[in-house]
C-alpha cells in the first residue's frame, strides 16, 4: 500500500505541470483569437518604436554632454567608459 502512495505522490508534480501547461496554452489561444485584443505584431512594433526613441534620446544626451565637455575643456565622469 505504501508503494502505491509513493507512486501517486511522485506522479503529482508531472501531472500538475502538464495540466498547467495545457491551461496556459488554452488561455493564450483564447486571448490571441479574441477579435478585440491587440495583435501581437502591433505590440512588437509599438515596443520597437519606443526603444528607438529611447536610443535617440540617449544619443542626443551624449552629444550634448560631449559639447559641454568640449566647451569647458574637461572630461566629466558621467560616461560609462
N, C-alpha and C positions, 0 to 999 in steps of 0.2 A: 504494500500500500504506500509506503514512504517513497518508493521508486517512482510511482505514478505521480505523486505530489511534486517531487523534484522535477520530473519531466514537464509537468504543467507550468511550474514556476519558471523553468528555463525557457519555455516557448513563449512566454508572455511578452518580453521585450521585442522579439522579432515580429510577432503578430501586431503589436501596438504600433511599431514603426511602419509596417505595411499599411495599416488602417489609416494612420495619419498622412502618409504619402498619397494614398488614394483620395482622401478628403481634400487635401491641399490641391491636388491636380484638378479635381472636380470643381473646386471653388474658383481656381484660375480660369478654367474653361468658361465658366458662367460669367465671370467678370469681363473676359475678352469678348465673349459673344453678345454681351449686352449692348444694344444699339445706342444707349445714352452714355456709355463710357467713352473716354477719350482713347483713340487708337494709340498703340504703343509707339508707332513711328512718330506721331506728333509729339509725344512726351520726350522722345530721344532728341528730336530736332530742337525743341524748346530748351532742353538741357544743354545741348551743344552750343546754341546761341548764347546762353548765359555764361558758359565757360569762356567763349570767345571774348565776350565783353569784359570779363574779369581779367583775361590776359592782356587785352588792350589797355585797360586801366593800370595794370601793373607796369606795362611798358611806358606809359605816359609818366608815371611817378618816377620810374628810374631815370627817364630823360630829364625831368625837372631837377632831380637830385644831382645828376651829373652837371647840369648847367649851374646850379648853385655852388657846387664844389669848385667848378672852374672859375666862377666869379670871385669866390673867396680865396682861392688858391690853397685849399686844404682838402684833405680826404676824410670824409665823415665815416664813422664806424657803423653805419647802418647797413651796408652791403653784406650779403651773405658770404662773400668771398674774402 
